[in-house]
Amino acid sequence: MDTEHLKTFVEVVQQGSFAAAARKLDIDPSGVTRAVASLERDLGLRLLERTTRQLVLTEAGKVYHENACKLLQDLQQAADEARDLAGRPAGVVRVTTSVTYGYAVVLPLLPALREAHPALAIDLMLSDSIVDLLAERVDVALRLRQETDTSLIGTRLARIRYYVCASPEYLKRQAGPATPGQLAKRDCLRCSLRDYRTQWKFRDAAGAIQAVDVGGWLVVSNSLTLHRAALDGLGPALLPDWLVAGDLAAGRLIDLFPDYEATPTDFDNAVWLLHTSRSYVPKRVKAFTEFMKQRIWSTNCALDVPAVLTASSKDRAIARKRSSLDAQSATHSVV
């Protein structure tokens, strides 16, 4: 039995077509066809019913596919256990996270990971869609929300704090809003995700929560683009600390409401590390997860210290007021 043929068959079922499987495996479509045909010839039965629109597993194919998946997982575990006997962590770690978090947080950590574990290779899958870890054979996921799938093991890595911020250039053109409620009359920069685009929530020091309906002419599907739009002075945006801490510290963005907590959903946002439940976790996965836990946790501790933003709440309020006065002066000079 050729295990590569097994892998190809499982990929065909997963992708739903020979062509899609060929693209995923980066092989010629004819090679996929030959692999499945070889399995069917060896077994003396048909595994897939082919129509012009779809592939359907036969009853025998369903049983064979289920056992093939288990066999391939067992073979991978056997390889991991044998490799781990050699000592240091080695092999490929398949990781998924969102496009923006991968770009802003994970990618900058990889040089240090490479130095700490030179025998590791990282297959980083960036997607703003929820990836099926089992189906895509992903080892680790870093997600910005708590997972409801009970088949996954989750570790809370870091709290996420959100800021409503705008650039100094924007605040020179018009006075900043004095209260969160005034955002309802502003052109806000909004994320297209359902829970993010229509309402932002604020909590004051006394714990009182205020929900503000927001609107605006620009809606984007990616936080990285939203961040760029805020830096370019297109309006106020609700952005996470891991993306804007450096900009707040450098004065490229101003926290409009330093006396409030802000959120698009609830006030318990966090970064979660997830992996599938399995009896044996290979050293390559343990090394990656422990490295990320330590680095992301320590970064989050720094972000939780107000001094990291170099300005206290009072200082940021003064800066916001100064920008507002500059905007008024500019308006008066134009008139």
The 8 nearest C-alpha neighbors of each residue, nearest first, counted from 0:
[[1, 2, 4, 38, 5, 41, 3, 37],
 [0, 2, 4, 3, 5, 38, 34, 6],
 [3, 1, 5, 4, 6, 0, 71, 7],
 [4, 2, 6, 5, 1, 7, 34, 8],
 [3, 5, 34, 7, 2, 1, 6, 8],
 [4, 6, 2, 8, 3, 7, 9, 67],
 [7, 5, 3, 9, 4, 8, 10, 2],
 [6, 8, 4, 10, 5, 9, 3, 11],
 [7, 9, 11, 5, 10, 6, 35, 4],
 [10, 8, 6, 12, 11, 7, 13, 5],
 [9, 11, 13, 7, 12, 8, 20, 14],
 [12, 10, 20, 8, 14, 13, 9, 16],
 [13, 11, 15, 9, 10, 14, 8, 16],
 [12, 14, 10, 11, 15, 9, 134, 20],
 [15, 13, 11, 12, 20, 16, 19, 10],
 [14, 16, 12, 13, 11, 54, 53, 19],
 [15, 17, 19, 18, 11, 14, 20, 54],
 [16, 18, 20, 19, 11, 21, 31, 28],
 [19, 17, 21, 20, 16, 28, 22, 31],
 [20, 18, 22, 16, 21, 17, 14, 23],
 [19, 21, 11, 23, 17, 22, 18, 10],
 [22, 20, 18, 28, 26, 24, 19, 23],
 [23, 21, 25, 19, 20, 24, 18, 26],
 [22, 24, 20, 25, 21, 19, 26, 10],
 [23, 25, 21, 22, 26, 20, 7, 10],
 [26, 24, 22, 23, 21, 27, 20, 28],
 [25, 27, 21, 24, 28, 22, 30, 31],
 [26, 28, 30, 29, 21, 31, 25, 22],
 [29, 27, 21, 31, 30, 18, 26, 32],
 [28, 30, 32, 31, 27, 33, 26, 21],
 [31, 29, 33, 28, 27, 32, 34, 26],
 [32, 30, 34, 28, 29, 33, 21, 17],
 [33, 31, 29, 30, 35, 34, 36, 28],
 [32, 34, 36, 30, 31, 35, 37, 29],
 [33, 35, 4, 37, 31, 36, 32, 30],
 [36, 34, 38, 37, 32, 33, 8, 39],
 [35, 37, 33, 39, 38, 34, 40, 32],
 [36, 38, 40, 34, 35, 39, 33, 41],
 [39, 37, 35, 41, 40, 36, 42, 34],
 [40, 38, 36, 42, 44, 37, 41, 45],
 [39, 41, 43, 37, 38, 42, 36, 44],
 [42, 40, 38, 39, 43, 37, 44, 0],
 [43, 41, 39, 40, 44, 38, 45, 37],
 [42, 44, 40, 41, 39, 45, 38, 46],
 [45, 43, 39, 42, 46, 40, 59, 41],
 [44, 46, 39, 47, 57, 43, 60, 48],
 [45, 47, 60, 57, 56, 59, 39, 44],
 [48, 46, 56, 57, 55, 45, 49, 60],
 [47, 49, 55, 54, 56, 57, 50, 46],
 [48, 50, 54, 47, 53, 55, 51, 52],
 [51, 49, 52, 53, 54, 48, 55, 47],
 [50, 52, 53, 49, 54, 48, 16, 55],
 [53, 51, 50, 54, 49, 16, 55, 15],
 [54, 52, 50, 51, 49, 55, 16, 15],
 [53, 55, 49, 48, 15, 50, 47, 16],
 [56, 54, 48, 47, 57, 53, 49, 50],
 [55, 57, 47, 60, 61, 46, 48, 58],
 [58, 56, 60, 59, 46, 47, 61, 48],
 [57, 59, 61, 60, 56, 62, 46, 63],
 [58, 60, 57, 62, 61, 63, 46, 45],
 [59, 61, 46, 57, 63, 56, 58, 62],
 [62, 60, 64, 58, 59, 63, 56, 57],
 [63, 61, 59, 65, 60, 64, 66, 58],
 [62, 64, 60, 66, 61, 65, 67, 59],
 [65, 63, 67, 61, 66, 62, 60, 68],
 [66, 64, 62, 68, 67, 63, 61, 69],
 [65, 67, 69, 63, 68, 64, 70, 62],
 [66, 68, 64, 70, 69, 65, 63, 71],
 [69, 67, 71, 65, 66, 70, 64, 72],
 [70, 68, 66, 72, 67, 71, 73, 65],
 [69, 71, 67, 73, 72, 68, 66, 74],
 [72, 70, 74, 68, 73, 69, 67, 75],
 [71, 73, 75, 69, 70, 74, 76, 68],
 [74, 72, 70, 76, 71, 75, 77, 69],
 [73, 75, 71, 77, 76, 72, 70, 78],
 [76, 74, 72, 78, 73, 77, 71, 79],
 [77, 75, 79, 73, 78, 74, 80, 72],
 [76, 78, 74, 80, 75, 79, 73, 81],
 [77, 79, 75, 81, 76, 80, 82, 74],
 [80, 78, 76, 82, 77, 81, 281, 83],
 [81, 79, 83, 77, 82, 78, 76, 84],
 [80, 82, 78, 84, 83, 79, 77, 85],
 [83, 81, 79, 84, 80, 85, 78, 89],
 [84, 82, 80, 85, 81, 86, 79, 282],
 [85, 83, 86, 82, 81, 80, 87, 79],
 [84, 86, 83, 82, 87, 81, 88, 89],
 [87, 85, 84, 83, 88, 82, 89, 282],
 [86, 88, 89, 85, 83, 282, 118, 116],
 [89, 87, 283, 282, 118, 286, 119, 83],
 [90, 88, 118, 119, 283, 87, 91, 82],
 [89, 91, 119, 120, 283, 118, 92, 88],
 [90, 92, 120, 121, 119, 93, 122, 89],
 [93, 91, 121, 122, 138, 284, 94, 120],
 [92, 94, 122, 137, 138, 121, 123, 91],
 [95, 93, 139, 123, 140, 137, 124, 138],
 [94, 96, 124, 140, 125, 123, 141, 139],
 [97, 95, 141, 125, 140, 101, 142, 126],
 [96, 98, 127, 126, 125, 100, 99, 101],
 [97, 99, 125, 101, 126, 100, 127, 102],
 [100, 98, 102, 101, 223, 97, 103, 222],
 [101, 99, 103, 97, 104, 102, 98, 105],
 [100, 102, 105, 98, 99, 104, 103, 106],
 [101, 103, 99, 100, 106, 104, 98, 105],
 [102, 104, 100, 101, 99, 105, 242, 106],
 [105, 103, 100, 101, 106, 107, 102, 108],
 [106, 104, 101, 108, 107, 102, 103, 100],
 [105, 107, 108, 109, 102, 101, 104, 103],
 [108, 106, 105, 109, 104, 110, 103, 102],
 [109, 107, 105, 106, 111, 110, 112, 104],
 [108, 110, 112, 106, 111, 107, 113, 105],
 [111, 109, 113, 112, 108, 114, 107, 106],
 [112, 110, 114, 113, 109, 108, 115, 107],
 [113, 111, 109, 115, 114, 110, 116, 108],
 [112, 114, 117, 110, 116, 111, 115, 109],
 [113, 115, 111, 112, 116, 117, 110, 109],
 [114, 116, 112, 113, 111, 117, 110, 290],
 [115, 117, 113, 118, 114, 119, 112, 88],
 [118, 116, 113, 119, 114, 115, 112, 120],
 [117, 119, 89, 116, 88, 90, 120, 87],
 [120, 118, 89, 90, 117, 116, 91, 121],
 [119, 121, 91, 90, 92, 118, 122, 89],
 [122, 120, 92, 91, 123, 93, 119, 94],
 [121, 123, 93, 94, 92, 124, 91, 120],
 [124, 122, 94, 95, 121, 93, 125, 96],
 [123, 125, 95, 94, 126, 122, 96, 93],
 [126, 124, 98, 97, 96, 95, 123, 101],
 [125, 127, 97, 128, 98, 96, 124, 95],
 [126, 128, 97, 98, 129, 125, 96, 221],
 [129, 127, 126, 130, 97, 125, 96, 131],
 [128, 130, 131, 127, 126, 96, 97, 142],
 [129, 131, 132, 128, 135, 95, 126, 134],
 [132, 130, 134, 133, 135, 129, 137, 136],
 [133, 131, 137, 135, 136, 134, 130, 275],
 [134, 132, 136, 135, 131, 137, 275, 138],
 [133, 135, 131, 136, 132, 13, 137, 130],
 [134, 136, 132, 137, 133, 131, 130, 13],
 [137, 135, 133, 134, 132, 138, 93, 131],
 [138, 136, 132, 93, 135, 139, 94, 133],
 [137, 139, 93, 274, 94, 92, 136, 284],
 [140, 138, 274, 94, 273, 137, 95, 93],
 [139, 141, 95, 273, 94, 272, 96, 142],
 [142, 140, 272, 96, 271, 273, 95, 270],
 [143, 141, 271, 144, 270, 96, 140, 272],
 [142, 144, 270, 269, 271, 141, 145, 268],
 [143, 145, 142, 269, 146, 270, 268, 271],
 [144, 146, 271, 147, 143, 269, 142, 270],
 [145, 147, 148, 144, 153, 149, 151, 271],
 [146, 148, 149, 145, 151, 150, 144, 153],
 [149, 147, 150, 146, 151, 152, 145, 153],
 [148, 150, 151, 147, 152, 146, 153, 276],
 [151, 149, 148, 276, 275, 152, 147, 274],
 [152, 150, 275, 149, 276, 274, 148, 153],
 [151, 153, 274, 273, 276, 275, 150, 154],
 [154, 152, 273, 272, 151, 271, 155, 274],
 [155, 153, 272, 271, 156, 273, 152, 270],
 [154, 156, 271, 157, 270, 272, 153, 269],
 [157, 155, 270, 271, 296, 154, 292, 272],
 [158, 156, 270, 269, 296, 299, 155, 159],
 [157, 159, 269, 268, 270, 160, 299, 156],
 [160, 158, 269, 268, 239, 157, 240, 161],
 [161, 159, 240, 239, 158, 162, 268, 261],
 [160, 162, 239, 238, 261, 262, 240, 237],
 [163, 161, 238, 237, 164, 261, 254, 239],
 [164, 162, 237, 236, 255, 254, 235, 238],
 [163, 165, 254, 253, 255, 235, 236, 162],
 [164, 166, 235, 252, 253, 229, 234, 169],
 [165, 167, 252, 232, 168, 169, 230, 251],
 [168, 166, 170, 169, 171, 252, 322, 165],
 [169, 167, 171, 166, 170, 232, 172, 231],
 [168, 170, 232, 166, 172, 171, 167, 234],
 [171, 169, 167, 173, 322, 172, 168, 174],
 [172, 170, 326, 168, 169, 322, 173, 325],
 [173, 171, 326, 169, 170, 168, 174, 329],
 [174, 172, 326, 170, 171, 175, 169, 323],
 [175, 173, 323, 170, 326, 176, 327, 171],
 [174, 176, 170, 323, 177, 173, 319, 255],
 [177, 175, 178, 181, 174, 182, 179, 255],
 [176, 178, 175, 181, 179, 256, 255, 180],
 [179, 177, 180, 176, 181, 256, 182, 255],
 [180, 178, 181, 182, 176, 177, 211, 256],
 [179, 181, 182, 178, 211, 183, 209, 176],
 [180, 182, 183, 179, 176, 178, 184, 177],
 [183, 181, 185, 184, 180, 179, 213, 176],
 [182, 184, 213, 181, 185, 212, 180, 211],
 [185, 183, 182, 181, 186, 213, 214, 180],
 [186, 184, 182, 183, 187, 215, 181, 214],
 [185, 187, 215, 214, 216, 234, 188, 184],
 [188, 186, 215, 235, 234, 185, 214, 189],
 [187, 189, 236, 217, 234, 235, 215, 218],
 [190, 188, 218, 196, 187, 191, 219, 217],
 [189, 191, 219, 196, 218, 192, 220, 195],
 [190, 192, 220, 196, 219, 218, 193, 189],
 [193, 191, 195, 190, 194, 196, 220, 189],
 [192, 194, 195, 196, 191, 197, 190, 198],
 [195, 193, 192, 196, 264, 263, 197, 198],
 [196, 194, 263, 192, 193, 190, 197, 198],
 [195, 197, 189, 190, 191, 193, 194, 192],
 [198, 196, 213, 212, 195, 214, 199, 194],
 [197, 199, 212, 213, 211, 196, 195, 210],
 [200, 198, 263, 211, 210, 262, 212, 201],
 [201, 199, 210, 262, 261, 209, 263, 211],
 [200, 202, 261, 209, 208, 260, 259, 210],
 [203, 201, 208, 260, 207, 259, 206, 209],
 [202, 204, 259, 206, 205, 207, 258, 260],
 [205, 203, 206, 259, 202, 258, 207, 260],
 [204, 206, 203, 207, 202, 208, 259, 258],
 [205, 207, 203, 204, 202, 208, 201, 259],
 [206, 208, 202, 203, 205, 209, 204, 201],
 [209, 207, 202, 201, 206, 210, 203, 200],
 [208, 210, 201, 200, 202, 211, 207, 180],
 [211, 209, 200, 199, 201, 198, 212, 208],
 [210, 212, 199, 198, 180, 200, 213, 209],
 [213, 211, 198, 183, 197, 199, 210, 214],
 [214, 212, 183, 197, 198, 211, 182, 187],
 [215, 213, 187, 186, 197, 183, 212, 216],
 [216, 214, 186, 187, 217, 188, 185, 213],
 [215, 217, 186, 218, 214, 187, 188, 189],
 [218, 216, 188, 215, 189, 219, 187, 186],
 [219, 217, 189, 190, 191, 188, 216, 220],
 [220, 218, 190, 191, 221, 225, 189, 217],
 [219, 221, 191, 190, 192, 222, 218, 224],
 [220, 222, 223, 224, 219, 225, 190, 99],
 [223, 221, 225, 224, 226, 99, 190, 220],
 [222, 224, 226, 225, 99, 221, 227, 98],
 [223, 225, 227, 226, 222, 221, 228, 219],
 [226, 224, 222, 228, 223, 227, 229, 221],
 [225, 227, 223, 229, 224, 228, 222, 230],
 [228, 226, 224, 230, 225, 229, 231, 223],
 [227, 229, 231, 225, 226, 230, 233, 224],
 [230, 228, 226, 232, 231, 227, 233, 165],
 [229, 231, 227, 232, 228, 166, 226, 252],
 [232, 230, 228, 229, 233, 227, 166, 168],
 [233, 231, 169, 229, 166, 230, 234, 168],
 [232, 234, 228, 229, 231, 169, 235, 188],
 [233, 235, 187, 232, 229, 188, 165, 169],
 [236, 234, 165, 187, 164, 188, 163, 229],
 [237, 235, 188, 163, 164, 238, 187, 229],
 [236, 238, 163, 162, 161, 164, 235, 239],
 [237, 239, 161, 162, 236, 163, 240, 243],
 [240, 238, 161, 241, 242, 160, 162, 159],
 [239, 241, 244, 243, 242, 160, 161, 159],
 [242, 240, 239, 243, 244, 104, 159, 103],
 [241, 243, 240, 239, 244, 103, 238, 245],
 [242, 244, 246, 240, 245, 241, 247, 239],
 [245, 243, 240, 247, 246, 241, 248, 242],
 [244, 246, 248, 243, 247, 249, 308, 242],
 [245, 247, 251, 249, 243, 252, 248, 244],
 [248, 246, 252, 250, 244, 245, 249, 253],
 [247, 249, 308, 245, 246, 309, 250, 244],
 [250, 248, 246, 247, 251, 245, 252, 308],
 [249, 251, 247, 252, 248, 246, 253, 167],
 [250, 252, 246, 249, 166, 247, 230, 167],
 [251, 253, 166, 247, 250, 165, 246, 164],
 [252, 254, 164, 165, 247, 255, 166, 250],
 [253, 255, 164, 256, 257, 163, 162, 315],
 [256, 254, 164, 163, 253, 257, 319, 165],
 [255, 257, 258, 259, 254, 163, 179, 178],
 [258, 256, 312, 259, 254, 255, 316, 315],
 [257, 259, 256, 203, 312, 204, 260, 202],
 [260, 258, 203, 202, 257, 256, 201, 261],
 [259, 261, 202, 201, 203, 262, 258, 161],
 [260, 262, 201, 161, 200, 162, 259, 202],
 [261, 263, 200, 264, 161, 265, 199, 266],
 [262, 264, 199, 195, 200, 194, 265, 198],
 [265, 263, 262, 194, 266, 195, 200, 199],
 [266, 264, 267, 262, 263, 268, 200, 261],
 [265, 267, 268, 262, 264, 261, 260, 160],
 [266, 268, 265, 269, 158, 159, 160, 264],
 [269, 267, 159, 266, 158, 144, 265, 160],
 [268, 270, 158, 159, 157, 143, 144, 271],
 [269, 271, 143, 157, 156, 142, 155, 158],
 [272, 270, 155, 142, 156, 154, 141, 143],
 [273, 271, 141, 154, 153, 140, 155, 142],
 [274, 272, 153, 140, 152, 139, 271, 151],
 [275, 273, 139, 152, 151, 138, 140, 276],
 [274, 276, 151, 152, 277, 150, 273, 132],
 [275, 277, 151, 152, 150, 274, 278, 279],
 [278, 276, 279, 275, 280, 274, 152, 151],
 [277, 279, 280, 276, 76, 275, 281, 73],
 [278, 280, 277, 281, 76, 80, 276, 79],
 [279, 281, 284, 282, 285, 278, 277, 283],
 [282, 280, 283, 284, 79, 279, 285, 80],
 [281, 283, 285, 88, 284, 286, 83, 280],
 [282, 284, 88, 286, 281, 89, 285, 90],
 [285, 283, 287, 282, 286, 281, 288, 92],
 [286, 284, 282, 288, 287, 283, 289, 281],
 [287, 285, 283, 289, 284, 288, 282, 290],
 [286, 288, 290, 284, 285, 289, 291, 283],
 [287, 289, 291, 285, 290, 286, 292, 284],
 [290, 288, 292, 286, 291, 287, 285, 293],
 [289, 291, 287, 293, 288, 292, 286, 294],
 [292, 290, 294, 288, 293, 289, 295, 287],
 [293, 291, 289, 295, 290, 294, 296, 288],
 [292, 294, 296, 290, 291, 295, 297, 289],
 [295, 293, 291, 297, 296, 292, 298, 290],
 [296, 294, 298, 292, 297, 291, 293, 299],
 [295, 297, 299, 293, 298, 294, 157, 292],
 [298, 296, 300, 294, 299, 295, 293, 301],
 [299, 297, 295, 301, 300, 296, 294, 302],
 [298, 300, 302, 296, 301, 297, 157, 295],
 [301, 299, 297, 303, 298, 302, 296, 304],
 [300, 302, 298, 299, 303, 304, 297, 307],
 [301, 303, 299, 304, 300, 307, 298, 305],
 [304, 302, 300, 301, 299, 305, 307, 160],
 [303, 305, 302, 301, 306, 307, 300, 308],
 [306, 304, 307, 308, 303, 311, 302, 309],
 [307, 305, 309, 308, 304, 310, 311, 302],
 [308, 306, 309, 305, 304, 302, 301, 248],
 [307, 309, 248, 306, 310, 247, 305, 244],
 [310, 308, 306, 307, 248, 311, 305, 249],
 [311, 309, 314, 308, 315, 306, 312, 248],
 [312, 310, 314, 313, 315, 305, 306, 309],
 [311, 313, 315, 257, 314, 316, 310, 258],
 [312, 314, 316, 311, 315, 317, 310, 257],
 [313, 315, 311, 317, 310, 316, 312, 318],
 [316, 314, 318, 312, 317, 313, 310, 319],
 [317, 315, 313, 319, 318, 314, 312, 320],
 [316, 318, 320, 314, 315, 319, 321, 313],
 [319, 317, 315, 321, 316, 320, 322, 314],
 [318, 320, 316, 322, 317, 321, 315, 323],
 [321, 319, 323, 317, 322, 318, 316, 324],
 [320, 322, 318, 324, 323, 319, 317, 325],
 [323, 321, 325, 319, 170, 320, 324, 171],
 [322, 324, 174, 320, 326, 321, 325, 175],
 [323, 325, 327, 321, 326, 322, 328, 320],
 [326, 324, 322, 328, 323, 327, 171, 329],
 [325, 327, 171, 323, 172, 329, 173, 324],
 [328, 326, 324, 330, 329, 325, 331, 323],
 [329, 327, 325, 331, 330, 326, 324, 332],
 [328, 330, 326, 332, 327, 331, 325, 333],
 [329, 331, 327, 333, 328, 332, 326, 334],
 [330, 332, 328, 334, 333, 329, 327, 326],
 [333, 331, 329, 334, 330, 328, 327, 326],
 [332, 334, 330, 331, 329, 328, 327, 326],
 [333, 331, 332, 330, 329, 328, 327, 326]]
